[in-house]
Amino acid sequence: MFKSRVLNPQDALAYVTDCTLATVSDMASKKSSPKGEFGRQVGIAQQAIEWMLEFEVDFSNTRAADVVKNHDGSVAAWAEIFAPPSQGRGN
């Protein structure tokens, strides 16, 4: 989603959620990230996705679609796919 396409509160929530998920994926891909900050970002993204579902916000053009469809709505599970091989999925 592009910032220029934000036309209403639902679009704004989708945009901010997508940006937060981008931060989560970036932090997850690093060998060393502050665990507290990473956890905070995951929590923010998780809450945003829950609100999107509750308020029936269209998230089809955001990273949230992958989280919901392929990772049972779990941001933490979704973030694991970005983890370096030595840190993700028990490797």
C-alpha positions in Angstrom: 0.0 0.0 0.0 1.2 3.5 -0.8 0.8 6.5 1.4 -0.6 8.4 -1.5 -3.6 6.0 -1.6 -4.6 6.6 2.0 -8.1 8.1 1.7 -9.9 7.1 4.9 -9.2 5.7 8.4 -9.3 2.1 7.1 -6.6 2.9 4.6 -4.6 4.6 7.3 -4.8 1.5 9.5 -3.8 -0.7 6.6 -0.9 1.5 5.7 0.5 1.8 9.3 0.1 -2.0 9.7 2.0 -2.6 6.5 4.8 -0.3 7.6 5.0 -2.0 11.0 5.2 -5.4 9.4 8.0 -4.1 7.2 9.9 -3.1 10.4 9.2 -6.5 11.9 10.5 -8.4 8.8 13.6 -6.1 8.7 14.4 -6.6 12.4 13.8 -10.4 12.1 16.3 -10.7 9.3 19.1 -9.2 11.3 21.5 -11.5 13.3 21.2 -9.1 16.2 18.2 -7.0 17.0 17.2 -5.6 20.4 14.8 -8.3 21.6 12.6 -5.9 23.5 12.1 -3.6 20.6 11.5 -6.5 18.2 8.9 -7.9 20.6 7.2 -4.4 20.9 7.0 -4.1 17.1 5.6 -7.6 16.8 3.0 -6.7 19.5 2.0 -3.5 17.7 1.6 -5.3 14.3 -0.4 -8.1 16.0 -2.8 -5.7 17.5 -3.1 -3.8 14.3 -4.0 -7.0 12.4 -6.5 -7.9 15.1 -8.2 -4.5 14.6 -8.2 -4.9 10.9 -10.0 -8.2 11.2 -12.4 -6.9 13.8 -13.3 -3.8 11.8 -13.3 -5.6 8.5 -10.5 -3.5 7.0 -9.3 -4.6 3.5 -5.8 -5.8 3.9 -5.5 -7.6 0.6 -2.7 -5.3 -0.6 -0.6 -5.4 2.5 1.8 -7.8 4.2 -1.1 -8.6 6.7 -2.7 -10.7 4.0 0.2 -13.2 4.2 0.2 -13.1 8.0 -3.5 -13.9 8.1 -3.7 -16.4 5.2 -0.4 -18.3 5.7 0.5 -18.0 9.3 -2.9 -18.2 11.1 -2.8 -14.5 11.8 0.4 -14.8 14.0 2.9 -12.0 13.4 5.5 -13.9 15.4 5.1 -17.0 13.2 5.3 -14.9 10.1 8.4 -13.1 11.3 10.2 -16.5 11.6 10.4 -16.8 7.8 12.8 -13.8 7.8 15.1 -15.0 10.6 18.7 -16.0 9.6 19.0 -19.8 9.2 20.8 -20.2 12.5 18.0 -18.5 14.4 14.8 -19.5 12.8 12.6 -22.5 13.1 14.8 -24.4 15.4 17.8 -24.6 13.0 
